[in-house]
Amino acid sequence: MLANRRRALGEVDRLTWQRDNPIPQRDDGPMYTTPLPTSLPTISEIDAGPSKRREDEEGLDPELCFSVRYGFG
């Protein structure tokens, strides 16, 4: 029982000290994280015929059937 009383008094002392000596709040400004992409990647089908391909798809391998475009900004 004496040990319980000693622990309780120690806890009261600790709580009193924390109340009298608060930890100051940091004001470093806003916290930043890594920026999120502005848009999701889009998947588009590549036409099989070379004449139907868009200008940026003309030199691609004829075996490719889709392309992924990543949108930033």
C-alpha positions as CSV (number, residue, x, y, z in Angstrom):
1,M,0.0,0.0,0.0
2,L,2.9,2.3,0.7
3,A,4.2,1.7,-2.9
4,N,0.8,2.7,-4.4
5,R,0.8,5.9,-2.3
6,R,4.4,6.7,-3.4
7,R,3.5,6.2,-7.1
8,A,0.3,8.3,-6.7
9,L,2.3,11.2,-5.1
10,G,4.9,10.9,-7.8
11,E,2.2,11.1,-10.5
12,V,0.7,14.2,-8.8
13,D,4.1,15.8,-8.7
14,R,4.7,15.0,-12.4
15,L,1.2,16.4,-13.4
16,T,1.8,19.6,-11.3
17,W,5.2,20.1,-12.9
18,Q,3.7,19.7,-16.4
19,R,1.0,22.2,-15.6
20,D,3.5,24.7,-14.3
21,N,6.0,24.2,-17.1
22,P,4.0,23.8,-20.3
23,I,5.8,22.9,-23.6
24,P,5.6,26.0,-25.8
25,Q,3.8,25.5,-29.1
26,R,6.0,25.6,-32.2
27,D,5.0,28.3,-34.7
28,D,7.2,27.3,-37.7
29,G,4.5,28.2,-40.2
30,P,2.4,25.8,-42.2
31,M,3.5,22.2,-42.6
32,Y,4.1,21.1,-46.1
33,T,3.7,17.7,-47.8
34,T,4.7,16.5,-51.2
35,P,2.4,18.0,-53.8
36,L,-0.4,15.8,-55.2
37,P,-0.6,15.4,-59.0
38,T,-3.1,17.7,-60.5
39,S,-4.7,15.1,-62.7
40,L,-4.8,11.3,-63.0
41,P,-2.9,9.5,-65.8
42,T,-5.1,8.8,-68.8
43,I,-5.0,5.7,-70.9
44,S,-5.8,6.0,-74.6
45,E,-6.0,3.4,-77.3
46,I,-3.5,3.5,-80.2
47,D,-5.0,2.7,-83.6
48,A,-3.6,-0.3,-85.4
49,G,-3.3,1.5,-88.7
50,P,-0.3,3.8,-89.0
51,S,-2.3,6.4,-90.9
52,K,-4.8,6.7,-88.1
53,R,-2.2,7.4,-85.4
54,R,-1.8,10.8,-83.9
55,E,1.4,12.8,-84.6
56,D,3.0,11.8,-81.3
57,E,2.2,8.1,-81.8
58,E,3.6,7.7,-85.4
59,G,7.0,6.3,-84.4
60,L,5.7,3.9,-81.8
61,D,6.0,0.1,-82.1
62,P,3.1,-1.3,-84.1
63,E,2.6,-3.9,-81.4
64,L,1.6,-1.3,-78.8
65,C,-2.2,-1.0,-78.4
66,F,-2.4,1.7,-75.7
67,S,-0.5,4.7,-74.3
68,V,-0.4,6.3,-70.9
69,R,-0.3,10.1,-70.6
70,Y,0.7,11.6,-67.2
71,G,-0.9,15.0,-66.6
72,F,1.1,17.5,-64.6
73,G,0.3,21.2,-64.0
